[in-house]
């Protein structure tokens, strides 16, 4: 029975490989749909924070003249949109629309005794036009909160009395300044309103506001604070559902800010309600606005090309410059970054983008996708079972059957977790199987041929390099198909567990090299467990641990990069148009070629292949960044393989020279 089961297990591998191939074929139409989705939005929008411009202008002799001058300069530089925050009484006062007084100040102005029992807010408008525009907004805001508002006049100017202290009144947010919005609109700027969720939700007021925004051509809203509009009142009023419905009716989408510490509460639900009319936004901070023009330009160009960013939010802040004995600002620096000498806009245009209002991706989801994904799932489970068979052949069939049962249950309970877990396991399986088959091939050749010529060793090495890389790439269609959802492209959902992908193939390859290269596994394990531990061994293990921690710290989006490496990355980007991964073409791929070439002659050189597995897993990991365009990831991976091949051949040549020198000079050294 045991032998029969072994035969079944061996026979099942052939059918599992057939399922893998069928799964790859089924994944290709899904990948094509993703490519169409990624190429459906090519307009990039540059947005400037108008509040920051007002803050900068406050330090100028003639603030309004300065604002008008800078608006013209920013527009000429390519900035087509202005972000408008919700206003407060303080901001209206800062822009000199009105003046605020408390009860004591008003009493002094009227030369009266301050009232003992009044602590009210007095609003005096600067002119009649301002009163016509702002009075209904202020009245509606406070009346809606149950705070009495009374009209009056002060020294011939229209005014309001708000029945609350100034300290409380200035905290209430209201509609953005309509006078400024009208001015910006007339200048040709697109308005990007910024909304908070600090005030109670009112559907009727929101309907009027969104109708007003629609008439101005507003296509996208950006949220401020920790939650989206309507989140706080969702439980009582279903306000989030109401707000989403109104956004859809008025054709207005939302923006997702990249690299927030925590996602804004309610954002994912709102995105779902409006059918993912969402655009990713990169915010250049006030501090980063002072970086060199080349750095800023590269950031903008790379973000649009590499991370599907379609909106850029530019901030600016005045700073005290003691060296110049003046107040300075980064506006000139930003303009130079966009135009000359930074050329950020021309770089983005050369990458196929145009400047204009950002649009969301058009999601292509063919009716066949659901059936094709079912086939992809079967192929993925077959891939995982094949990896299990490399270590425990007797469990090949049980691994596939249990995978089917577990997948069915997990799909019903947690479909998102199911697709991520399956994609992760396939991503681990492919490079692991590829490396194991490469090691087996080296062992087979070494057993059949004792003394191989260098040319034949090199031929075997290159063929093995190509075969191994192709097999690792076989995981890519599965990852693309299983995670083909716009939520991943917008980073509303993230592919979790990627850190495991960075280590698992290395560990599994190491286990195979140590325990499965020949002989009995039990004997090899017994020898390994009886190895004497020395101080040198502990030091080596510590060094390996530190290298491993450094390797992990460099993975993912949070990995730190040295200035030297940043410069090298820029050179690679400028040279090839796409930056290959340094760890692939500078280390792992050359090590694969050198390690395989050496292992065809020196048995223990096979240990180099453990480190070389980093390159194979990195090929797959590149495609795990779903927010990076699929074709760019493919070009990056192939470029890394090509450059790694060249550097690997150089390393082989250097090894041959070093080996020849050693053979020639070592006898003399022994004498």
C-alpha positions as CSV (number, residue, x, y, z in Angstrom):
1,X,0.0,0.0,0.0
2,X,2.8,2.4,0.9
3,X,4.5,1.8,-2.5
4,X,1.2,2.2,-4.3
5,X,0.7,5.5,-2.5
6,X,4.2,6.6,-3.5
7,X,3.4,5.8,-7.1
8,X,0.2,7.8,-7.0
9,X,2.1,10.7,-5.5
10,X,4.7,10.6,-8.2
11,X,2.0,10.3,-10.9
12,X,0.0,13.2,-9.4
13,X,2.9,15.6,-9.9
14,X,2.4,15.4,-13.7
15,X,-1.3,16.3,-13.3
16,X,-0.5,19.1,-10.9
17,X,1.9,20.6,-13.3
18,X,-0.8,20.5,-16.0
19,X,-3.2,22.3,-13.6
20,X,-0.5,24.9,-13.0
21,X,-0.1,25.5,-16.8
22,X,-3.9,25.7,-17.2
23,X,-4.0,28.2,-14.3
24,X,-1.4,30.4,-15.9
25,X,-3.3,30.4,-19.2
26,X,-6.6,31.3,-17.4
27,X,-4.8,34.1,-15.6
28,X,-3.7,35.9,-18.8
29,X,-7.2,37.4,-19.7
30,X,-7.5,38.6,-16.1
31,X,-4.0,40.3,-16.4
32,X,-5.2,41.9,-19.6
33,X,-8.2,43.4,-17.8
34,X,-5.9,44.8,-15.2
35,X,-3.6,46.3,-17.9
36,X,-6.6,48.0,-19.5
37,X,-7.7,49.4,-16.1
38,X,-4.2,50.7,-15.3
39,X,-4.0,52.5,-18.6
40,X,-7.4,54.1,-18.4
41,X,-6.4,57.2,-16.4
42,X,-3.5,59.3,-17.7
43,X,-4.2,62.8,-16.5
44,X,-2.2,64.3,-13.6
45,X,-3.5,67.1,-11.5
46,X,-1.4,69.6,-9.6
47,X,-3.1,71.1,-6.5
48,X,-1.8,73.9,-4.4
49,X,-3.0,74.6,-0.8
50,X,-4.6,78.1,-1.0
51,X,-4.6,78.4,2.8
52,X,-0.8,78.1,2.7
53,X,-0.7,80.9,0.1
54,X,-2.7,83.1,2.4
55,X,-0.3,82.3,5.3
56,X,2.7,83.3,3.1
57,X,1.0,86.5,2.0
58,X,0.4,87.6,5.6
59,X,4.1,88.4,5.8
60,X,4.0,90.7,2.7
61,X,3.5,94.4,2.6
62,X,0.5,94.1,0.2
63,X,-1.0,90.6,0.8
64,X,-3.8,90.8,-1.7
65,X,-1.5,92.0,-4.5
66,X,1.0,89.3,-3.6
67,X,-1.7,86.6,-3.7
68,X,-2.8,87.7,-7.2
69,X,0.7,87.8,-8.4
70,X,1.6,84.3,-7.1
71,X,-1.7,82.8,-8.4
72,X,-0.6,83.9,-11.9
73,X,2.9,82.5,-11.5
74,X,1.6,79.2,-10.1
75,X,-0.9,78.8,-12.9
76,X,1.8,79.6,-15.5
77,X,4.0,76.9,-13.9
78,X,1.3,74.3,-14.5
79,X,-0.7,74.2,-11.3
80,X,-4.4,74.0,-12.4
81,X,-6.2,73.4,-9.1
82,X,-6.5,75.1,-5.7
83,X,-7.5,73.3,-2.5
84,X,-10.0,75.2,-0.4
85,X,-10.5,74.3,3.2
86,X,-13.7,74.8,5.1
87,X,-13.7,78.3,6.5
88,X,-13.9,79.6,10.1
89,X,-14.6,83.0,11.4
90,X,-10.9,83.3,12.1
91,X,-10.0,82.7,8.5
92,X,-12.6,85.2,7.3
93,X,-11.0,87.7,9.6
94,X,-7.5,86.8,8.4
95,X,-8.5,87.5,4.8
96,X,-10.1,90.7,6.0
97,X,-13.7,89.8,5.0
98,X,-14.9,90.7,8.5
99,X,-13.8,91.7,12.0
100,X,-14.6,89.9,15.2
101,X,-15.3,91.4,18.6
102,X,-16.3,90.1,21.9
103,X,-18.8,91.9,24.2
104,X,-16.1,93.8,26.1
105,X,-14.4,95.0,22.9
106,X,-17.7,96.1,21.4
107,X,-18.6,98.0,24.6
108,X,-15.3,99.9,24.5
109,X,-15.8,100.8,20.8
110,X,-19.3,102.1,21.7
111,X,-17.8,103.8,24.8
112,X,-20.2,101.9,27.1
113,X,-19.8,99.9,30.3
114,X,-19.0,96.3,29.5
115,X,-22.0,94.1,30.1
116,X,-21.9,91.9,33.2
117,X,-23.9,89.0,31.8
118,X,-23.0,89.0,28.1
119,X,-20.2,87.1,26.4
120,X,-21.2,87.2,22.7
121,X,-19.6,87.3,19.3
122,X,-19.9,90.4,17.1
123,X,-19.3,90.1,13.4
124,X,-18.8,93.2,11.4
125,X,-18.5,92.8,7.6
126,X,-16.0,94.8,5.6
127,X,-18.4,95.8,2.8
128,X,-21.8,95.1,1.4
129,X,-20.7,92.5,-1.1
130,X,-19.0,90.5,1.6
131,X,-22.1,90.7,3.8
132,X,-24.3,89.4,0.9
133,X,-22.0,86.4,0.4
134,X,-21.1,85.4,3.9
135,X,-24.0,86.4,6.1
136,X,-26.3,83.5,4.9
137,X,-23.4,81.0,5.4
138,X,-22.6,82.2,8.9
139,X,-26.3,82.5,9.8
140,X,-27.1,79.0,8.5
141,X,-24.1,77.4,10.2
142,X,-24.9,78.7,13.7
143,X,-28.7,78.5,13.4
144,X,-28.3,74.8,12.4
145,X,-26.4,74.3,15.7
146,X,-29.1,75.9,17.7
147,X,-27.2,79.1,18.3
148,X,-29.2,82.4,17.8
149,X,-27.9,84.8,15.2
150,X,-29.2,88.4,15.1
151,X,-28.7,91.0,12.3
152,X,-27.6,94.5,13.2
153,X,-25.5,97.4,11.9
154,X,-22.3,98.9,13.3
155,X,-21.1,102.3,12.1
156,X,-23.1,102.0,8.9
157,X,-21.8,98.4,8.1
158,X,-23.8,95.3,8.2
159,X,-23.1,93.0,11.1
160,X,-24.2,89.9,13.1
161,X,-24.5,89.1,16.7
162,X,-23.9,85.4,17.5
163,X,-25.1,84.2,20.9
164,X,-21.9,82.3,21.8
165,X,-18.4,83.4,23.0
166,X,-15.8,84.2,20.4
167,X,-13.6,81.3,21.6
168,X,-16.4,78.9,20.7
169,X,-17.6,80.6,17.5
170,X,-14.2,80.5,15.9
171,X,-14.1,76.7,16.2
172,X,-17.1,76.1,14.0
173,X,-16.3,75.2,10.4
174,X,-18.5,76.2,7.5
175,X,-18.6,76.4,3.7
176,X,-15.4,77.5,2.0
177,X,-15.1,81.2,1.3
178,X,-17.4,81.7,-1.8
179,X,-15.7,85.0,-2.7
180,X,-12.3,83.4,-3.0
181,X,-13.8,80.4,-4.8
182,X,-15.4,82.7,-7.4
183,X,-12.1,84.6,-7.8
184,X,-10.1,81.4,-8.3
185,X,-12.8,80.0,-10.7
186,X,-12.7,83.1,-12.8
187,X,-8.9,82.8,-13.0
188,X,-9.3,79.3,-14.5
189,X,-8.4,77.2,-11.5
190,X,-10.2,74.0,-10.7
191,X,-11.5,73.9,-7.1
192,X,-10.7,71.0,-4.8
193,X,-12.8,71.4,-1.6
194,X,-11.4,70.0,1.6
195,X,-14.1,68.7,4.0
196,X,-13.9,67.7,7.6
197,X,-16.4,65.8,9.8
198,X,-16.4,68.0,12.9
199,X,-19.8,69.5,12.3
200,X,-23.1,67.6,12.4
201,X,-24.3,66.2,9.1
202,X,-27.2,67.9,7.4
203,X,-28.4,66.3,4.1
204,X,-30.3,69.3,2.8
205,X,-27.3,71.6,3.3
206,X,-25.0,69.0,1.8
207,X,-27.3,68.8,-1.3
208,X,-27.1,72.6,-1.8
209,X,-23.3,72.6,-1.3
210,X,-22.6,69.8,-3.7
211,X,-24.9,71.3,-6.3
212,X,-22.9,74.5,-6.0
213,X,-19.7,72.6,-6.4
214,X,-21.0,70.8,-9.4
215,X,-21.8,74.1,-11.0
216,X,-18.2,75.1,-10.6
217,X,-16.9,72.0,-12.3
218,X,-15.7,70.3,-9.1
219,X,-14.8,66.7,-9.7
220,X,-13.0,65.6,-6.6
221,X,-13.2,66.2,-2.8
222,X,-10.3,65.8,-0.4
223,X,-11.0,65.1,3.3
224,X,-9.1,66.5,6.3
225,X,-8.9,65.0,9.8
226,X,-9.2,61.4,10.9
227,X,-12.6,60.6,9.2
228,X,-14.5,61.3,6.0
229,X,-17.6,63.5,5.9
230,X,-20.6,61.8,7.5
231,X,-18.7,59.1,9.4
232,X,-19.4,60.4,12.9
233,X,-23.2,60.5,12.4
234,X,-23.5,57.2,10.4
235,X,-24.8,55.1,13.2
236,X,-27.7,57.5,14.0
237,X,-28.4,59.1,10.6
238,X,-26.8,56.8,8.0
239,X,-25.0,60.0,6.9
240,X,-22.2,58.2,5.2
241,X,-24.7,56.4,2.9
242,X,-26.4,59.7,2.3
243,X,-23.2,61.6,1.5
244,X,-22.1,58.8,-0.9
245,X,-25.4,58.9,-2.7
246,X,-25.2,62.7,-3.1
247,X,-21.6,62.4,-4.4
248,X,-22.7,59.9,-7.1
249,X,-25.7,62.1,-8.1
250,X,-23.4,65.1,-8.6
251,X,-20.6,63.2,-10.3
252,X,-18.0,64.0,-7.6
253,X,-15.3,61.6,-6.6
254,X,-12.8,61.5,-3.7
255,X,-9.0,61.4,-3.2
256,X,-7.0,58.9,-1.2
257,X,-3.9,60.5,0.5
258,X,-0.8,58.3,0.3
259,X,1.2,57.3,3.4
260,X,-1.3,58.4,6.1
261,X,-0.4,56.9,9.5
262,X,-3.9,55.6,9.7
263,X,-6.6,55.4,7.0
264,X,-9.3,58.0,7.3
265,X,-12.3,56.4,9.1
266,X,-15.1,55.5,6.7
267,X,-13.1,56.0,3.6
268,X,-13.3,52.4,2.3
269,X,-17.1,52.3,2.8
270,X,-17.5,55.7,1.1
271,X,-15.3,54.5,-1.8
272,X,-17.4,51.4,-2.2
273,X,-20.7,53.5,-2.2
274,X,-19.4,55.7,-5.0
275,X,-18.1,52.7,-7.1
276,X,-14.5,53.5,-6.4
277,X,-14.4,56.9,-8.0
278,X,-11.1,57.4,-6.2
279,X,-7.8,58.9,-7.2
280,X,-4.5,58.4,-5.3
281,X,-2.9,61.7,-4.0
282,X,0.7,62.4,-3.0
283,X,1.2,65.3,-0.6
284,X,4.5,67.2,-0.7
285,X,4.9,68.4,2.8
286,X,5.8,71.9,3.9
287,X,9.3,70.7,4.9
288,X,9.8,68.8,1.6
289,X,8.8,71.8,-0.4
290,X,12.3,73.2,0.5
291,X,14.2,70.2,-1.0
292,X,16.3,70.6,-4.1
293,X,14.4,71.1,-7.3
294,X,15.8,67.9,-8.8
295,X,14.7,65.8,-5.8
296,X,11.1,67.3,-5.9
297,X,10.9,66.7,-9.7
298,X,12.1,63.1,-9.4
299,X,9.5,62.4,-6.6
300,X,6.6,63.7,-8.6
301,X,7.7,61.9,-11.8
302,X,8.3,58.6,-10.1
303,X,5.1,58.8,-8.0
304,X,3.0,59.2,-11.2
305,X,4.8,56.4,-13.0
306,X,5.6,53.9,-10.3
307,X,2.7,54.2,-7.9
308,X,-0.4,55.3,-9.9
309,X,-0.5,58.7,-8.3
310,X,-2.7,61.1,-10.2
311,X,-2.9,64.1,-7.9
312,X,-0.1,66.0,-6.3
313,X,-0.9,68.3,-3.3
314,X,1.7,71.0,-2.9
315,X,2.2,72.7,0.5
316,X,4.2,75.8,1.4
317,X,4.9,77.6,4.7
318,X,6.8,80.9,5.5
319,X,10.0,80.5,7.5
320,X,12.2,82.9,9.4
321,X,15.6,83.0,7.7
322,X,18.1,84.5,10.1
323,X,20.9,84.4,7.5
324,X,18.9,86.6,5.1
325,X,17.2,88.5,8.0
326,X,13.8,88.0,6.3
327,X,10.8,85.8,6.0
328,X,11.2,83.3,3.1
329,X,8.9,80.8,1.4
330,X,9.4,77.9,-1.0
331,X,7.1,79.1,-3.9
332,X,10.1,79.9,-6.2
333,X,11.5,76.5,-5.4
334,X,8.3,74.7,-6.2
335,X,7.9,76.6,-9.5
336,X,11.5,75.8,-10.5
337,X,10.8,72.1,-9.7
338,X,7.8,72.0,-12.0
339,X,9.4,74.0,-14.8
340,X,13.1,74.8,-15.2
341,X,15.5,73.5,-14.0
342,X,13.5,70.6,-12.4
343,X,11.3,69.8,-15.4
344,X,8.9,67.7,-13.3
345,X,6.0,68.4,-15.7
346,X,8.0,67.6,-18.8
347,X,9.2,64.4,-17.2
348,X,5.6,63.3,-16.5
349,X,4.6,64.2,-20.0
350,X,7.4,62.2,-21.4
351,X,6.1,59.2,-19.5
352,X,2.7,59.5,-21.3
353,X,0.8,61.7,-18.9
354,X,-1.1,64.9,-19.5
355,X,-1.8,67.8,-17.1
356,X,-5.5,68.2,-16.2
357,X,-8.2,67.1,-13.8
358,X,-7.4,63.7,-12.5
359,X,-9.9,60.9,-13.3
360,X,-10.5,57.6,-11.6
361,X,-9.5,54.3,-13.2
362,X,-12.2,52.7,-15.4
363,X,-12.4,49.2,-14.0
364,X,-12.5,46.5,-16.6
365,X,-14.0,43.3,-15.2
366,X,-15.1,40.9,-17.9
367,X,-17.9,38.4,-17.1
368,X,-15.5,35.5,-17.6
369,X,-13.2,36.7,-14.8
370,X,-15.1,34.8,-12.1
371,X,-14.9,31.5,-13.9
372,X,-11.2,32.1,-14.9
373,X,-10.3,32.9,-11.2
374,X,-11.8,29.5,-10.2
375,X,-9.3,27.8,-12.6
376,X,-6.5,30.1,-11.3
377,X,-7.4,28.9,-7.7
378,X,-7.0,25.2,-8.8
379,X,-3.7,26.0,-10.4
380,X,-2.5,27.9,-7.4
381,X,-3.4,25.0,-5.1
382,X,-1.5,22.6,-7.4
383,X,1.5,24.9,-7.2
384,X,1.5,24.8,-3.4
385,X,1.0,21.0,-3.4
386,X,4.1,20.7,-5.7
387,X,6.1,22.7,-3.2
388,X,5.0,20.3,-0.4
389,X,6.0,17.3,-2.6
390,X,9.6,18.7,-2.8
391,X,10.0,18.0,0.9
392,X,7.3,15.4,1.7
393,X,6.3,13.5,-1.5
394,X,3.9,11.3,0.4
395,X,1.8,14.4,1.3
396,X,1.4,15.6,-2.3
397,X,-2.2,14.4,-2.8
398,X,-3.4,15.2,0.8
399,X,-1.9,18.8,0.4
400,X,-4.0,19.4,-2.7
401,X,-7.2,17.9,-1.3
402,X,-6.8,19.8,2.0
403,X,-6.1,22.9,0.0
404,X,-9.4,22.5,-1.8
405,X,-11.4,22.0,1.4
406,X,-9.7,24.8,3.2
407,X,-10.0,27.2,0.3
408,X,-13.8,26.5,0.0
409,X,-14.3,27.3,3.7
410,X,-12.1,30.3,3.8
411,X,-13.7,31.7,0.7
412,X,-17.1,31.6,2.3
413,X,-15.9,33.1,5.6
414,X,-13.2,35.5,4.6
415,X,-12.9,35.9,0.8
416,X,-10.3,38.7,1.0
417,X,-8.1,36.7,3.4
418,X,-8.5,33.7,1.1
419,X,-7.3,35.4,-2.0
420,X,-4.4,37.0,-0.1
421,X,-3.3,33.8,1.6
422,X,-3.5,31.8,-1.7
423,X,-1.5,34.5,-3.6
424,X,1.1,34.6,-0.8
425,X,1.6,30.8,-0.8
426,X,1.9,30.6,-4.6
427,X,4.4,33.5,-4.5
428,X,6.4,31.5,-2.0
429,X,6.0,28.2,-3.8
430,X,7.3,29.2,-7.3
431,X,10.7,30.6,-6.4
432,X,11.2,27.8,-3.8
433,X,10.4,25.1,-6.4
434,X,12.6,26.9,-8.9
435,X,15.6,26.9,-6.6
436,X,15.1,23.3,-5.5
437,X,14.9,22.1,-9.1
438,X,18.1,24.1,-9.9
439,X,19.9,22.5,-6.9
440,X,18.7,19.0,-8.1
441,X,20.0,19.7,-11.6
442,X,23.4,20.6,-10.3
443,X,23.5,17.5,-8.2
444,X,22.5,15.3,-11.1
445,X,25.1,16.8,-13.4
446,X,27.8,16.5,-10.8
447,X,27.0,12.7,-10.4
448,X,27.0,12.0,-14.1
449,X,30.0,14.1,-15.1
450,X,33.1,14.2,-12.9
451,X,35.4,16.7,-14.8
452,X,33.4,19.2,-16.9
453,X,35.0,21.8,-19.2
454,X,34.5,25.4,-18.2
455,X,32.5,26.1,-21.4
456,X,30.1,23.4,-20.6
457,X,29.8,24.5,-17.0
458,X,29.0,28.0,-18.2
459,X,26.4,26.7,-20.7
460,X,24.7,24.6,-18.0
461,X,24.8,27.7,-15.7
462,X,23.1,30.0,-18.2
463,X,20.4,27.5,-19.2
464,X,19.8,26.9,-15.5
465,X,19.5,30.6,-14.8
466,X,17.0,31.1,-17.6
467,X,14.9,28.1,-16.6
468,X,14.9,29.0,-12.9
469,X,13.8,32.6,-13.6
470,X,11.0,31.5,-15.9
471,X,9.7,29.1,-13.3
472,X,9.8,31.8,-10.6
473,X,7.9,34.1,-13.0
474,X,5.2,31.5,-13.2
475,X,3.9,32.8,-9.9
476,X,3.3,36.2,-11.4
477,X,0.0,35.4,-13.3
478,X,-1.4,33.8,-10.2
479,X,-0.6,36.9,-8.0
480,X,-2.0,39.3,-10.6
481,X,-5.2,37.3,-11.1
482,X,-5.9,36.6,-7.5
483,X,-5.4,40.2,-6.4
484,X,-7.0,41.8,-9.5
485,X,-9.2,44.3,-7.6
486,X,-9.2,48.0,-7.8
487,X,-9.0,48.2,-4.0
488,X,-5.4,46.9,-4.2
489,X,-4.5,49.4,-6.9
490,X,-5.8,52.2,-4.8
491,X,-4.1,50.8,-1.7
492,X,-7.5,50.6,0.1
493,X,-6.6,47.0,0.6
494,X,-3.0,45.8,1.0
495,X,-1.3,42.5,0.2
496,X,-0.4,41.4,3.7
497,X,2.2,38.9,4.7
498,X,4.8,40.0,2.2
499,X,7.5,39.9,4.8
500,X,7.0,36.1,4.9
501,X,7.6,36.1,1.1
502,X,11.0,37.8,1.8
503,X,12.2,35.0,4.0
504,X,10.3,31.8,3.4
505,X,12.0,30.8,0.1
506,X,15.4,31.5,1.6
507,X,14.7,29.3,4.6
508,X,13.1,26.5,2.5
509,X,16.0,26.6,0.1
510,X,18.5,26.4,3.0
511,X,16.6,23.4,4.5
512,X,16.7,21.6,1.2
513,X,20.5,22.3,0.8
514,X,21.2,21.1,4.3
515,X,18.9,18.0,4.4
516,X,17.8,16.9,1.0
517,X,20.9,16.8,-1.2
518,X,21.5,13.1,-0.9
519,X,21.6,10.3,1.7
520,X,19.0,9.8,4.5
521,X,17.2,12.9,5.9
522,X,17.3,11.4,9.4
523,X,21.1,10.9,9.2
524,X,21.7,14.4,7.8
525,X,19.5,15.8,10.6
526,X,21.3,13.8,13.2
527,X,24.7,15.0,12.0
528,X,23.4,18.6,11.9
529,X,22.1,18.3,15.5
530,X,25.4,16.9,16.7
531,X,27.5,19.6,15.2
532,X,29.7,21.2,17.9
533,X,28.8,24.8,18.7
534,X,31.9,27.1,18.8
535,X,32.4,30.7,19.5
536,X,33.2,31.3,15.8
537,X,29.9,29.6,15.0
538,X,28.0,31.9,17.3
539,X,29.7,34.9,15.9
540,X,28.8,33.8,12.3
541,X,25.2,33.1,13.3
542,X,25.1,36.6,14.9
543,X,26.4,38.2,11.7
544,X,23.9,36.3,9.6
545,X,21.1,37.5,12.0
546,X,22.2,41.1,11.7
547,X,22.3,40.8,7.9
548,X,18.9,39.2,7.9
549,X,17.4,42.1,10.0
550,X,19.0,44.6,7.7
551,X,17.6,42.7,4.7
552,X,14.1,42.8,6.3
553,X,14.4,46.5,7.1
554,X,15.1,47.3,3.5
555,X,12.0,45.5,2.3
556,X,8.6,47.1,1.8
557,X,7.6,50.7,1.5
558,X,9.1,51.7,4.8
559,X,12.6,50.6,4.0
560,X,15.3,53.2,4.5
561,X,17.6,54.3,1.7
562,X,21.0,55.9,2.0
563,X,21.8,59.2,0.0
564,X,24.4,57.3,-2.0
565,X,21.8,54.6,-3.0
566,X,19.3,57.4,-3.9
567,X,21.9,58.9,-6.3
568,X,22.6,55.5,-7.8
569,X,18.8,54.9,-8.2
570,X,18.5,58.2,-10.0
571,X,21.3,57.2,-12.4
572,X,19.6,53.9,-13.2
573,X,16.3,55.6,-13.7
574,X,17.8,58.2,-16.1
575,X,19.7,55.6,-18.0
576,X,17.1,52.9,-18.4
577,X,13.8,54.7,-17.8
578,X,12.9,52.1,-15.2
579,X,14.9,51.4,-12.0
580,X,15.7,47.7,-11.5
581,X,16.0,46.4,-7.9
582,X,19.6,46.7,-6.6
583,X,19.4,43.5,-4.6
584,X,18.5,41.6,-7.8
585,X,21.0,42.8,-10.4
586,X,23.9,43.8,-8.1
587,X,23.8,40.8,-5.7
588,X,21.3,37.9,-6.1
589,X,21.3,37.2,-9.8
590,X,25.1,37.5,-10.2
591,X,25.5,35.2,-7.1
592,X,23.2,32.7,-8.8
593,X,25.3,32.6,-11.9
594,X,28.6,32.5,-10.0
595,X,27.3,30.0,-7.4
596,X,25.9,27.6,-10.0
597,X,29.1,27.8,-12.1
598,X,31.2,27.0,-9.0
599,X,28.8,24.3,-7.8
600,X,29.3,22.3,-11.0
601,X,32.8,21.8,-9.8
602,X,32.9,22.4,-6.1
603,X,30.2,20.6,-4.2
604,X,30.0,23.0,-1.2
605,X,29.6,26.0,-3.5
606,X,25.9,25.0,-3.5
607,X,25.5,27.0,-0.3
608,X,25.8,30.2,-2.3
609,X,22.5,29.3,-3.9
610,X,20.7,29.9,-0.6
611,X,21.6,33.6,-0.8
612,X,20.9,33.6,-4.6
613,X,17.3,32.7,-3.9
614,X,16.7,36.3,-2.9
615,X,16.8,37.2,-6.6
616,X,14.1,34.7,-7.5
617,X,11.7,35.7,-4.7
618,X,12.4,39.4,-5.5
619,X,11.1,38.8,-9.0
620,X,7.8,37.7,-7.6
621,X,7.8,40.3,-4.9
622,X,8.0,43.1,-7.5
623,X,4.5,42.1,-8.7
624,X,3.2,42.0,-5.1
625,X,3.2,45.8,-5.2
626,X,-0.2,46.0,-6.8
627,X,-0.3,49.8,-6.9
628,X,2.7,49.7,-9.3
629,X,1.6,49.2,-13.0
630,X,1.9,45.6,-14.1
631,X,4.0,46.3,-17.3
632,X,6.4,48.5,-15.3
633,X,7.0,45.6,-12.9
634,X,7.6,43.2,-15.8
635,X,10.1,45.6,-17.4
636,X,11.8,46.1,-14.0
637,X,12.1,42.3,-13.4
638,X,13.4,41.6,-16.9
639,X,15.9,44.4,-16.7
640,X,17.2,43.1,-13.4
641,X,17.6,39.6,-14.9
642,X,19.5,41.1,-17.9
643,X,21.9,43.3,-15.9
644,X,22.3,40.5,-13.3
645,X,23.4,38.2,-16.2
646,X,26.0,40.7,-17.4
647,X,27.4,41.2,-13.9
648,X,27.3,37.5,-13.2
649,X,29.4,36.7,-16.3
650,X,31.9,39.3,-15.1
651,X,31.9,37.6,-11.7
652,X,32.6,34.2,-13.4
653,X,35.4,35.7,-15.4
654,X,36.9,37.2,-12.3
655,X,36.6,33.9,-10.5
656,X,38.3,32.1,-13.4
657,X,41.2,34.5,-13.3
658,X,41.5,34.2,-9.5
659,X,41.3,30.4,-9.7
660,X,44.0,30.4,-12.3
661,X,46.3,32.6,-10.3
662,X,45.7,30.4,-7.2
663,X,46.7,27.3,-9.1
664,X,49.8,28.9,-10.4
665,X,51.0,30.7,-7.3
666,X,49.8,28.5,-4.4
667,X,52.6,25.9,-4.9
668,X,55.2,28.7,-4.6
669,X,53.4,30.0,-1.4
670,X,53.6,26.5,0.1
671,X,57.3,26.3,-0.5
